[in-house]
Amino acid sequence: MMTMKKLVEYVAAEPFRPFRIRMASGHSFDIRHPEMILVGRTSARIYTATDPEGADKWYDVSMMLMEIVEPLDVPVTQANG
């Protein structure tokens, strides 16, 4: 089970590092930008893509069903400035 505090640590990291959420069902979500996820107390809303008709796809997932949050193997980009 994931906690809100732990998930927020990943989302608010400076610099942001993409991460993957693995669910108990075996499904996984790659979070490549902090705006792809909204974290609540017991669940998260995850944006995945736009379907062919142009509609956004969101998934509401329970933190109780999140098994692992792990960094993705992508290079960290530095912000300009």
C-alpha positions as CSV (number, residue, x, y, z in Angstrom):
1,M,0.0,0.0,0.0
2,M,1.2,3.5,-0.9
3,T,0.8,6.5,1.3
4,M,-0.1,10.0,0.2
5,K,3.1,11.4,1.7
6,K,5.3,9.0,-0.3
7,L,3.5,9.6,-3.5
8,V,3.7,13.4,-3.0
9,E,7.4,13.1,-2.5
10,Y,7.8,11.6,-6.0
11,V,5.4,14.2,-7.6
12,A,7.0,17.2,-5.9
13,A,10.7,16.2,-6.3
14,E,13.0,18.9,-7.5
15,P,14.1,18.2,-10.2
16,F,11.2,16.0,-11.1
17,R,12.2,12.5,-12.0
18,P,9.7,10.3,-14.0
19,F,8.4,7.3,-12.1
20,R,6.2,4.2,-12.6
21,I,3.3,3.1,-10.4
22,R,2.8,-0.7,-10.3
23,M,-0.7,-1.8,-9.3
24,A,-1.7,-5.1,-7.5
25,S,-3.5,-6.0,-10.7
26,G,-0.2,-6.0,-12.7
27,H,-1.2,-2.8,-14.5
28,S,1.4,0.0,-14.4
29,F,1.3,3.8,-15.0
30,D,4.3,5.8,-16.2
31,I,4.3,9.3,-14.8
32,R,6.6,11.4,-17.0
33,H,5.4,14.9,-15.8
34,P,4.0,16.0,-12.5
35,E,0.9,17.3,-14.2
36,M,0.0,13.7,-15.2
37,I,-1.2,12.9,-11.6
38,L,-3.5,14.4,-9.0
39,V,-2.9,13.0,-5.5
40,G,-5.7,12.8,-3.0
41,R,-5.8,11.3,0.5
42,T,-6.6,7.7,-0.5
43,S,-6.5,7.7,-4.3
44,A,-4.8,9.4,-7.3
45,R,-6.2,10.5,-10.7
46,I,-3.7,9.6,-13.4
47,Y,-3.8,11.0,-17.0
48,T,-2.5,8.6,-19.5
49,A,-3.2,9.8,-23.1
50,T,-5.7,11.2,-25.5
51,D,-7.7,8.6,-27.4
52,P,-8.2,8.9,-31.2
53,E,-11.4,10.9,-30.8
54,G,-9.5,13.5,-28.8
55,A,-10.9,12.7,-25.4
56,D,-8.5,12.6,-22.4
57,K,-8.1,9.4,-20.5
58,W,-8.0,9.5,-16.7
59,Y,-7.8,6.6,-14.3
60,D,-8.9,6.9,-10.6
61,V,-6.7,4.5,-8.7
62,S,-6.7,3.5,-5.0
63,M,-3.5,3.9,-3.1
64,M,-4.3,0.7,-1.3
65,L,-3.9,-1.1,-4.6
66,M,-0.5,0.5,-5.5
67,E,2.3,-2.0,-4.8
68,I,5.4,-0.2,-6.0
69,V,6.5,3.3,-7.0
70,E,9.8,3.2,-8.8
71,P,11.9,5.7,-10.8
72,L,11.9,5.3,-14.6
73,D,15.3,4.8,-16.2
74,V,15.4,8.1,-18.1
75,P,17.9,10.9,-17.9
76,V,17.2,13.8,-15.6
77,T,16.9,17.1,-17.4
78,Q,18.1,20.4,-15.9
79,A,15.8,23.4,-15.9
80,N,17.1,26.5,-17.7
81,G,18.4,29.2,-15.5
